[in-house]
Amino acid sequence: MNLLFTGASGFLGKNILDKLSSLYEAKTVGINSQDNYYLDIAKDEIVLKEQFDIALHAAGKAHTVPKNENESQAFLI
């Protein structure tokens, strides 16, 4: 089965990607240059050139405190 995984370079993603890769044909999407699909899912349109059976979303903002209303809203996207 094909798996699309967001957030592979984050805390959760780093800790489970190896396990997921042993169970599925895993491809990653994110802002790390090592991701299969390099993009910011909060800003960019996702265009995939293949189909996936499962999508697992583990991306998110962490370790930051919003400084203004725009930054606060970015957490809701």
C-alpha positions as CSV (number, residue, x, y, z in Angstrom):
1,M,0.0,0.0,0.0
2,N,1.1,3.5,-0.8
3,L,1.3,6.0,2.1
4,L,1.7,9.8,1.9
5,F,3.2,11.2,5.1
6,T,3.4,14.8,6.1
7,G,5.7,16.0,8.8
8,A,8.5,13.4,8.4
9,S,11.2,15.8,9.6
10,G,9.4,16.8,12.8
11,F,9.6,15.1,16.2
12,L,6.8,12.6,15.6
13,G,7.7,12.0,12.0
14,K,11.4,11.3,12.7
15,N,10.3,8.7,15.3
16,I,7.9,6.8,13.2
17,L,9.0,7.1,9.6
18,D,11.3,4.0,9.7
19,K,8.4,1.9,11.1
20,L,6.0,3.3,8.5
21,S,8.5,2.6,5.7
22,S,8.8,-1.0,6.7
23,L,5.0,-1.5,6.5
24,Y,4.1,0.8,3.5
25,E,5.6,2.3,0.4
26,A,6.0,5.7,2.1
27,K,6.5,9.0,0.4
28,T,6.9,12.3,2.4
29,V,5.7,15.8,1.8
30,G,7.1,18.8,3.6
31,I,9.6,21.6,3.8
32,N,12.7,19.5,4.1
33,S,14.8,19.0,1.0
34,Q,14.8,15.3,1.6
35,D,11.0,15.0,1.3
36,N,9.7,13.4,-1.8
37,Y,7.3,16.3,-2.3
38,Y,8.9,19.6,-1.2
39,L,6.3,22.2,-0.3
40,D,4.7,24.0,2.6
41,I,1.3,22.5,3.0
42,A,0.0,25.7,4.7
43,K,0.9,27.8,1.7
44,D,1.3,25.7,-1.4
45,E,-1.2,23.8,-3.5
46,I,-0.6,20.1,-3.3
47,V,-0.3,18.5,-6.7
48,L,0.6,14.8,-6.6
49,K,1.8,12.8,-9.6
50,E,0.8,9.5,-8.1
51,Q,-2.1,8.0,-6.1
52,F,-1.9,7.0,-2.4
53,D,-4.0,4.5,-0.4
54,I,-3.4,6.3,2.9
55,A,-2.5,9.9,3.9
56,L,-1.1,10.4,7.4
57,H,-0.8,14.0,8.6
58,A,1.8,14.7,11.3
59,A,3.0,18.1,10.3
60,G,2.5,21.1,12.5
61,K,4.0,24.2,14.1
62,A,5.8,23.8,17.4
63,H,8.3,25.5,19.7
64,T,7.1,29.0,18.7
65,V,5.0,31.7,20.3
66,P,2.9,33.9,17.9
67,K,4.0,37.6,18.0
68,N,1.0,39.0,16.3
69,E,-2.5,38.2,15.0
70,N,-1.3,37.0,11.6
71,E,1.1,34.5,13.3
72,S,-1.7,33.4,15.5
73,Q,-3.9,32.7,12.5
74,A,-1.2,30.6,10.9
75,F,-1.8,28.0,13.6
76,L,-5.4,27.6,12.4
77,I,-4.6,26.9,8.8
